[in-house]
Amino acid sequence: MSDQVWVAVISTLGSIIVAWITAAANSRKADKKDKISELEELKKENAKLKAELDKKERSKK
């Protein structure tokens, strides 16, 4: 094969590898954001349930 073909093949493979690495990194960032937002929702729900429990305990006394 000619040198131009090799350059084109190597360039294409390099572009594919960079795109794959970028997509994987963005996916990890999105997963972290999802976990953080899920944690925040659980914290809010936990606070709400604690408040309800405290209210019930006060009403029993």
Sequence and secondary structure as in RCSB ss.txt:
>XXXX:A:sequence
MSDQVWVAVISTLGSIIVAWITAAANSRKADKKDKISELEELKKENAKLKAELDKKERSKK
>XXXX:A:secstr
  HHHHHHHHHHHHHHHHHHHHHHHHHHHHHHHHHHHHHHHHHHHHHHHHHHHHHHHHHH 
